[in-house]
Structures are given as structure tokens and as C-alpha cells.
């Protein structure tokens, strides 16, 4: 194995932003133009990106900038992709229900794309979408998923807002928040369900009958 050498020179006036970018990436994986414009502009500048990548490669990571969507993201370094203990070091394992919710959020994001500045959905509209997909998600599970997705800069909302009118901002980082193996498993489950339904008699009732509406409406203890 070759020696690890770190050769970067950060100007004093840039050191604070450099440290903030590193910590933000390690904490939440993404730096977004729509959420942290100052940090994004710093990290996306070619010279700064190279310095950040050089630093992160010391611990098995790298940084990728998607300029079209305004997403700067932490990834596993290609040099350490097969190193035991590092390959999945920055991968969060979502539950199957959370992956179902991610799919619903991504679909809403695509439906709203280009209609206005920012990409927002109200909590009430999102709950209706969840019901239409027959995702058996309780209110407590939904709120827990929201907090987790916000932590990793997939969505954003005001913690002081409550109720169905609460606005949720959807970020383009949603498209990068997948573990491919688990994504394929969830997608195959959808495909299987659609195939089975195609061969069954038409069902009566409204979409989302498998959901318990009161689970979304009860007050959180």
C-alpha cells in the first residue's frame, strides 16, 4: 500500500468555509445550492472541490458535484470502494417503508418540477399521495421518516409548523438517496404487486383502504 500524503493549502480567509463544508458533508452527506448556497458555491468551485476531495480521500471518501441539480455529495472513494469497513461507511439503511415514502416523494418532486421556484408539497397532499399508493405508514412512522430525511438534506420543513398545511420542500438530492440493492428490491415489489393485480378481479373501494386514517390525525404524545 502506498503512503498517504496530504498536499493542500487552504488560505486563511477560506479555512472557515472549508471546515464547514467538510463537517456538513460528513454530517448530512449533501450540500445543496437551494439550502446552503454559500457553502455550495464554495464547494463547487473547482480548486476548492479538489482540496475537499484530497482531504476526504484520507478517510476513504470523495466529493461529487452535480452542477445541473445543484447538489454536492459525499461518496465512497473509488480507491477504497472494496476496502472492508469503508465501502458502506456513509450509507444509511432506510427501512422498506421509508423507501416506499422516498419513492412517493420523488414522484411528487417530478410532478412539481418547473412549476414554481422551489419544490414544495403540503403535508396533507403528501398524506393523500401516500394513501393512494397504499403505503401502510402510521403518523409516528411518517414523522420519524421526515426527521431522518431532513437530517440528510433530502427534504426541509419548519419544525414549528404543524398540521396538514405544513409545507415540505423537496430537494433534488432525493434522486441520490438510494441504496441500489434495496431500491431494486422495493421496485421489484411494486412490479410484483402490479402483475398480481392485473390478474385479479377488479377490487371495490377507494385507494388507501388499507391505511388507517386516524393514525395520521392523532396527536403525537
ABEGO torsion letter per residue (X at the ends): XBBBBBBBBBBAAAAAAAAAAAAAAAAAGBBBAAABAAAAAAAABAAAAAAAAAAAAAAGBBBBBBAAAGBBBBBBBAAAAABBGAAAAABBBBBAAAAAAAAAAAAAAAAABGABBEBBBBAAAAAAAAAAAGBBBBAAAAAAAAAAAAAAGABBBBAABBEAABBBBBBAAAAAABBAAAAAAAAAAAAAAAAAAAABBBBBEBBGAABBAAAAABBBX
